[in-house]
Amino acid sequence: MTLECGCNKNRDRYVSFEGIDCDGNARRIMELIDQHLAIPGRNNRFWEYFCKKREGGSGPRPDDLFLIHANINQVRELFETWNDQAALQLLEQLEEECC
């Protein structure tokens, strides 16, 4: 079964991460999360915890890619809930190429 993600099929993370901007795409996902959470009614206790964790609240600050990967289902649910297709596409690309 082949998933069509719109990502560049010539890049293969198992061969090389060359040409794949994992950190940049993770940063863009974080910016999209921030945009959603800035809208009243979209924040909740989980996202408060997520933001605290992001800042290194109770330990070292995790990088964006790790934090997204560790919470990928919640990130996906946020974007699905608010029907953000562009964010979902970028998340799928990040997952395919980097996670």
N, C-alpha and C positions, 0 to 999 in steps of 0.2 A: 504494500500500500504506500503510495507516494503522496506526501502532503505538499500542496502548493502554497508556499509562504511568500512569494514575491521577492525572496532574497536571491542574491547572486549565486547561481548554481556552480560557478567556477571556483568558488571558495569552499574548501573542505577543512573544517577545524581539526580533523584527524590527521591531515597531512601537514598543515601549517596554519597558524592564526594570522599569517601575513595577509594584509589587506582587509582584515576584519577589525572594526573599531568597537571592540567589546566595551571598553571603558566609556567611550563617547556615547554609545547607544544606551548604556546603563544610566549615564548622567541625564540623557534626554528622557528616559522613563521616569527618573526621579523628579524631573521638572514637571512632567505631566501629572504625576501623583500630587505634587505640591499645588498645581493649578486646581485639581479637583478638590483637594482638602481646604483650599481657600474659600470655597463656595459654602455658605452656611447650610448646615444639614447633612453634609457629606462626611464629616469627621465623626469618629466614635472612639471608644476606649482602645480598640485594637490599633487604630491609626495614631492615637496619642502615644501608645507603647512603641509603635514602629518608629515614629519621629524621635522619641527619646533614645531608642536603640541606635538610630542613625547617627545621633550626636555622640554616641559612646557613653550613654547614661550610666550604665553599671559595669563598664569594662572598656576595652579598647574599641575604637570606632571602626566598624566593619566597612569595607569598601562597598560601593553601590551595587556592583554585580553580585557579590555574595549575599547582600541583604535582599535584593530582588529574588535571587534564586531560592533563598531560604523561605520566602513568602510569596512564591509565584502564584499560588492559587488565590490568595487574597488580593494580589495586585490585579490578576485577571478578573476576579469578581468585581472589583471596583470599576474597571473599565467597561465590563459587560453591563453592570447595573445602570451606568450612565450612557450606554450606547456609544462609547468613544471608539469607533472603528479604526481610526488612524493609530490610536494608542495600542489597541489590540494587535494591529498588524506589526507595529514596532516591537511589541512584547514577544510576539511569535518569532520574529526575525532574531531577536536577542536570544530566545530560548534555543532556536535551531542552531545558531552559529556559536554561542558562547557558554551555554549552561550544560 
